[in-house]
Amino acid sequence: MKREKPREGARPTMADVARELGVAKITVSRALSDQSTVKESTRTLIRETAERMGYRLNVSARNLRQQRTRTIAVVIEMTPSHERLMSEPYPLLLLGGILQELTAAGQNMVLTTIDLFLQAPPSADGVILLGQGVHDDAAAVIEATGLPYVVWGAEHGPPGRVVVGSDNREGGRLAAGHLLGRGCRRLLFLGDAEHGEAEDRLNGFEAALADSGAAIVANIPCAFTVAAGREAVVPLLGGQGPDFDGIFASSDAIAMGAIEALQAHGRKVPGDVSVVGFDDSPGAALFSPRLTSIRQDWGVGGELLAQKVLDLVAGKAVESRAMPVGLIVRDS
């Protein structure tokens, strides 16, 4: 029997491919989905025939049938500003790990901010949230969608929330141990402890100072920017605040700003004041003096976030993960 040909100018359908080969449409569907229920040789023949005929999979229709978008939404909690750019290592290094893992899994990624997500949530199977927000408010927004989601941050939310982050308490302990080892006894903590990660860094720092003879003489909330680090320290350098000989900054950007302020007022680093940052960002080794910092691996963190959200979408059991940190000693 003569096989029917697609109408002139019409895009070939799955049924056209099936008629061309004299097989069932379901066989074509399974072969194009690379299902092992179809012999590999048959799968190859069907794929080659479909390509020769110009057949293209209707992704929207397939996803509708499967009730899957094959898309993960990545939501950034931070608000981009002139002082805190999206092009900085955070969040770019996390995004690199996420994109690598999602691409390998054949998944799309849509990138947005928490404000835009609230206004127009994208169609997605799951969500990765980078940053929990003050008092965990950003995570609460995502949770309200009912979608599977994972968070980059600290385990401060409700039981069952999946969080990937660094061991921030251990980072605080390492920073304290380093400053104590340098003989520092009057210490500053710079950072906004209303953010879960910074709160854990402060808690670890305080715990390690207990019974050491050292004390935190000032705990100064500030944003995660160079400008905020400068502004936090300047008022203490005019004789208006307590004397200090060590600083633990909850980000490298804050640490760099603090050092700039110290140097501008004639204070030597580390001669007069020792400084430890957090992140070990690429700029830490290029700064002058080279910045001692607590290292966290954003790239691996991004890969873990992607793996865990895909597992959640697939209905698998998933647990939170706190990644190890390390002290990188340089000149500051």
Helices and strands as residue ranges (DSSP letters): H 14-21, H 25-32, H 40-53, H 59-66, E 71-76, H 89-104, E 108-113, H 114-119, E 126-130, G 134-136, H 137-143, E 149-152, E 162-166, H 168-181, E 186-190, H 196-209, E 215-220, H 226-233, G 234-238, E 246-249, H 252-264, E 274-279, G 282-285, E 292-295, H 298-313, E 321-323, E 326-328
